[in-house]
Amino acid sequence: MNSKALSAGELAELTAGLNRLSKNIWWTWNQEAQDIFYDLSNRGWRNLYHNAAAILREVSDYELRARLQDPHLADKVRKVLRNFDAYLNCSDTWGKENAPELQENPVAYFSAEFGFHETLPIAAGGLGILAGDHTKSASDLGLGFCGISLFYRQGYFQQAITPDNWQSEYYTVLNPRNLPMEQVLNDKGEPFVGVVEIADVDVYFQAWKVNVGRCPVFLLDADREENEQHYRDLTLRVYGGDSTTRIMQEILLGIGGVRLLRGLGIEPSVFHMNEGHAAFLTLELAREKISEGIDFNDALSRVKAQCVFTTHTPVEAGHDRFSKDLMGYSLSQHLKSLNVSLDELMQWGRVHVEDEHELFCQTVLALKVSRSANGVSELHGQVSRQMWSSLFPNCSEDEVPIGHVTNGIHLEGWMKGTVRKWWNRKLGEDWAREINTKGFWGKLKDSEFVSDEELWALRYLLRRELIEFARRCLLLQGRRLTQGNFIAYDRLLDPDTLTIGFARRFATYKRAPLVFQQFEKIVKLAKDRLRPVQFIFAGKSHPRDDEGKKFIQHIIHLSKHSELEGHLVFLENYDVHVARMMISGCDVWLNNPRRPLEASGTSGQKISCHGGLNLSILDGWWREGYDGTNGFAIGEDEHSDSIEEQDRVDSENLFKVLSEEVLPLFYARDKLGVPRQWIQKIRNAMSTLTPEYNTWRMVQEYTKKYYLK
Ligand SMILES: *Cc1c(COP(=O)(O)O)cnc(C)c1O
């Protein structure tokens, strides 16, 4: 350690370095970098919601320079900046070796939402989180890759619960200056301004660049003075407004996105449409070909060579569909400039091209103009082939050209600080490199490497951290206590009790309240003196989904006014931070979607490296991940066609597994109080699931299967 005072030059270098660091979300998956911001202001860290850029604005230059005279802090900063620069400049990456052609001509990944971190809430759910994790791993792998989306200045809504337990929504305004992003400039150094024709006007847009390690993600922003308020608000909220707003957002995303890339001199070798929202990008690519002297239909057919498409859901409402009127109105200028009639264009979005009543479906367009398409798990691939088989009349169902790549998660990003530090102590400095190798997780089978006792201690620590977090949340939520049945916040939930978590979007097919269908029996389990169980729920319902809101209302009601009080809590305002606390602290992660509607699901993948176990319907990724030893399955690899029958059978099976397998195993303790067989399951889960269901594997698979020609 160097105890000499820092020179003005060194100080300037370190402060500039810290600013650069705060503007790249690499710091969110680097624990030492995160610790620096925490150390700068413990309280700011919490109050500013873990926002590094905001903390640097909170701490004055005077303070920063004074603080950096602490040799311990200065050394930490130097070291992190060294690692950061080594990361950014690394020359021997997987991407350079395995996909050199993408370095010059990257993948352009279009997605209506991206979830990176709690400070930039521009994702509505799993689709956006997946896009964020995809980008983080593309960066780690050194792949030529950039993302395109919109900058929603009010982001996705914040959830508050009214006294009658109804979800209400409010919005906060995001300030780009406090976010890990910078304005995109043109070659003259001025803000880049692009234009997209929407309906009968020209809509101007600017753009922001989020730095995700080595990969830029560009966010288009229509909030410019030139635009009427109505159009400025196109980029107000994630999936906000009606279908007119939606189609206009998608025109901006697709057509504007391609124009931005061209304006910046980026020539992607492949355009990846993450869900149909981005499908209008193909119209712009077609335009580029029309100028080569061919007609629209010909041009759009040739776009196929440039595009790949991922479909994410078999749920009907998940596929954008637009009426002919709306298409004609919103795209009127494009119809003229592309020299195509509305009737002809409509045919590209229809399964039965001549059917005048069929709406324009973005998924259909995307499937028709992509060189490859895929679902996000094996079963979802199969379901998608079935779903879209009439688009491919010359194929049998098995031959429908839709494959699959099973989703994953960005492991380091999701790993809680506690666990990162745990590995740091166990493995030393280079642990992060280790945990991304396949072989590493195999070692978890070996009790010489990690003892049962150590794993059990970690589980206790993580469960406690979650429970203390939950108590704090509930206090802030101002949870009204029922009269005469006072439970102090610091006694809510029990750190010794088997803790089951359920958190995700409250879409009805995910059936959040399913476990409470056997209400009396569940109460009995929860209140068992020797082997109790408790539940933590969280999740948002789409603002217009009243059925989802009823689910929320029902669960909160049970948590306050039923015999489950104290054994069930609902945490408001589910987001990436709440997710991180829950996936790390829960012993069991419950997922009970109506099969086969959970195309993949990813939240259950986040728990394995924390020692959690999945309890899930064999749908999506879990159908592939479950091997009989690494968690729990609800029911079999099959489902009834009747929804009522399915709900009944699944709730019975859920109760059965919970009471006959999960609880007995968790509470089967030896003399030291350690549940040996439970821990064996944790070892099996860590060693089989963690190396497979992550975005390192996933991005490599996309690259080999789809990105490279
Ligand atoms: C992982 C994650 C999701 C996806 O959860 P599923 O169970 O796959 O639906 C949604 N929201 C947040 C905040 C997440 O972190």
The ligand as an ORCA input file, in Angstrom:
! r2SCAN-3c Opt
* xyz 0 1
  C     -36.093    -13.064    -13.956
  C     -37.112    -12.025    -13.893
  C     -38.342    -12.192    -14.541
  C     -38.702    -13.445    -15.288
  O     -39.353    -14.333    -14.407
  P     -40.153    -15.596    -14.953
  O     -40.366    -16.467    -13.788
  O     -39.297    -16.206    -16.001
  O     -41.420    -15.089    -15.508
  C     -39.274    -11.167    -14.451
  N     -39.015    -10.035    -13.790
  C     -37.845     -9.837    -13.151
  C     -37.609     -8.555    -12.421
  C     -36.855    -10.818    -13.185
  O     -35.703    -10.611    -12.574
*
